[in-house]
């Protein structure tokens, strides 16, 4: 995914179509932003099949 630094806006949205995952914060207007530098990754989890946005450290991806 896209590389981001801390503070970058990842998703602007109305309501929580996407939920914050690892290293992602949620603003007052449901905007998702990066809390740490890394690479954006989307995933679907849980019984309700919710979409989550994560920021994964580049070293974690290189080791996988």
GROMACS elastic network, one bead per residue, 0.5 to 0.9 nm:
[ bonds ]
;  ai    aj funct       b0    kb
    1    39     6  0.56828   500
    1    40     6  0.51011   500
    1    41     6  0.59414   500
    1    42     6  0.85556   500
    2    38     6  0.84604   500
    2    39     6  0.55345   500
    2    40     6  0.54751   500
    2    41     6  0.81875   500
    3    37     6  0.75846   500
    3    38     6  0.56734   500
    3    40     6  0.63694   500
    3    55     6  0.87460   500
    3    58     6  0.86222   500
    4     7     6  0.83535   500
    4     8     6  0.62250   500
    4     9     6  0.86673   500
    4    10     6  0.82848   500
    4    34     6  0.70502   500
    4    36     6  0.80072   500
    4    37     6  0.55021   500
    4    38     6  0.55627   500
    4    39     6  0.60042   500
    4    40     6  0.70667   500
    4    55     6  0.80403   500
    5     8     6  0.58695   500
    5    34     6  0.67117   500
    5    35     6  0.78961   500
    5    36     6  0.60754   500
    5    38     6  0.64944   500
    5    39     6  0.86927   500
    6     9     6  0.89382   500
    6    23     6  0.89083   500
    6    33     6  0.78043   500
    6    34     6  0.50095   500
    6    37     6  0.50600   500
    6    38     6  0.83467   500
    7    33     6  0.58979   500
    7    34     6  0.51932   500
    7    35     6  0.59999   500
    7    36     6  0.75117   500
    7    37     6  0.85997   500
    8    32     6  0.87816   500
    8    33     6  0.55358   500
    8    34     6  0.54174   500
    8    35     6  0.81494   500
    8    37     6  0.88978   500
    9    12     6  0.73413   500
    9    31     6  0.71682   500
    9    32     6  0.60875   500
    9    34     6  0.65080   500
   10    24     6  0.87305   500
   10    31     6  0.76682   500
   10    32     6  0.55426   500
   10    33     6  0.52076   500
   10    34     6  0.67798   500
   10    40     6  0.80357   500
   10    53     6  0.85060   500
   11    18     6  0.80014   500
   11    30     6  0.86300   500
   11    31     6  0.57833   500
   11    32     6  0.51220   500
   11    33     6  0.70905   500
   11    53     6  0.89006   500
   12    29     6  0.83360   500
   12    30     6  0.71618   500
   12    32     6  0.65776   500
   12    33     6  0.88823   500
   13    16     6  0.69917   500
   13    17     6  0.71519   500
   13    18     6  0.81373   500
   13    29     6  0.76555   500
   13    30     6  0.60888   500
   13    31     6  0.58270   500
   13    32     6  0.81098   500
   14    17     6  0.76164   500
   14    29     6  0.70796   500
   14    30     6  0.63969   500
   14    31     6  0.80009   500
   15    18     6  0.84061   500
   15    29     6  0.78570   500
   15    30     6  0.60389   500
   15    31     6  0.88910   500
   16    19     6  0.58437   500
   16    20     6  0.88315   500
   16    30     6  0.62453   500
   16    31     6  0.86183   500
   17    50     6  0.81455   500
   17    51     6  0.71921   500
   17    52     6  0.89432   500
   18    30     6  0.89650   500
   18    32     6  0.81731   500
   18    42     6  0.89873   500
   18    50     6  0.73171   500
   18    51     6  0.51335   500
   18    52     6  0.55355   500
   18    53     6  0.66625   500
   19    24     6  0.88949   500
   19    26     6  0.80596   500
   19    30     6  0.88590   500
   19    32     6  0.79393   500
   19    50     6  0.72831   500
   19    51     6  0.61275   500
   19    53     6  0.63272   500
   20    23     6  0.80436   500
   20    24     6  0.52319   500
   20    25     6  0.59391   500
   20    26     6  0.63121   500
   20    32     6  0.65643   500
   20    33     6  0.84769   500
   20    51     6  0.87749   500
   20    52     6  0.57436   500
   20    53     6  0.54676   500
   20    54     6  0.68663   500
   21    24     6  0.55634   500
   21    25     6  0.78814   500
   21    42     6  0.89657   500
   21    52     6  0.55394   500
   21    53     6  0.52445   500
   21    55     6  0.76912   500
   22    25     6  0.85156   500
   22    35     6  0.87138   500
   22    52     6  0.88726   500
   22    53     6  0.75525   500
   22    55     6  0.60196   500
   22    56     6  0.74419   500
   23    33     6  0.86351   500
   23    34     6  0.61427   500
   23    36     6  0.57849   500
   23    37     6  0.85261   500
   23    38     6  0.89631   500
   23    53     6  0.89588   500
   23    54     6  0.62633   500
   23    55     6  0.53913   500
   23    56     6  0.75305   500
   24    32     6  0.64868   500
   24    33     6  0.56036   500
   24    35     6  0.53221   500
   24    36     6  0.77273   500
   24    53     6  0.70852   500
   24    54     6  0.61018   500
   24    55     6  0.64530   500
   25    31     6  0.81820   500
   25    32     6  0.56494   500
   25    33     6  0.53211   500
   25    34     6  0.63688   500
   25    35     6  0.62463   500
   26    29     6  0.79505   500
   26    30     6  0.55066   500
   26    31     6  0.56218   500
   26    33     6  0.64841   500
   27    30     6  0.50539   500
   27    31     6  0.50351   500
   27    32     6  0.63647   500
   27    33     6  0.75754   500
   28    31     6  0.72083   500
   29    32     6  0.89796   500
   32    53     6  0.82249   500
   34    37     6  0.70631   500
   34    38     6  0.84849   500
   34    40     6  0.86186   500
   34    54     6  0.84427   500
   34    55     6  0.67337   500
   35    55     6  0.80868   500
   36    55     6  0.71704   500
   36    56     6  0.85946   500
   36    57     6  0.81855   500
   37    55     6  0.73199   500
   37    56     6  0.80001   500
   37    57     6  0.67955   500
   37    58     6  0.84345   500
   38    55     6  0.55577   500
   38    56     6  0.52170   500
   38    58     6  0.54650   500
   38    59     6  0.87706   500
   39    54     6  0.81314   500
   39    55     6  0.53153   500
   39    56     6  0.52587   500
   39    57     6  0.63911   500
   39    58     6  0.63302   500
   39    61     6  0.86446   500
   40    53     6  0.69782   500
   40    54     6  0.58226   500
   40    56     6  0.64814   500
   41    52     6  0.83825   500
   41    53     6  0.58730   500
   41    54     6  0.51241   500
   41    55     6  0.60742   500
   41    56     6  0.69577   500
   42    51     6  0.69959   500
   42    52     6  0.57435   500
   42    54     6  0.62241   500
   42    55     6  0.87857   500
   43    50     6  0.82474   500
   43    51     6  0.57341   500
   43    52     6  0.51991   500
   43    53     6  0.64962   500
   43    54     6  0.77904   500
   44    49     6  0.55381   500
   44    50     6  0.54270   500
   44    52     6  0.60262   500
   44    53     6  0.89128   500
   45    48     6  0.74838   500
   45    49     6  0.51222   500
   45    50     6  0.55418   500
   45    51     6  0.66837   500
   45    52     6  0.73408   500
   46    49     6  0.51912   500
   46    50     6  0.64287   500
   47    50     6  0.79378   500
   56    59     6  0.84484   500
   56    60     6  0.68249   500
   56    61     6  0.73535   500
   57    60     6  0.54092   500
   57    61     6  0.69209   500
   58    61     6  0.52856   500
   58    62     6  0.63784   500
   58    63     6  0.88346   500
   59    62     6  0.51153   500
   59    63     6  0.62467   500
   59    64     6  0.87708   500
   60    63     6  0.53863   500
   60    64     6  0.64941   500
   61    64     6  0.52393   500
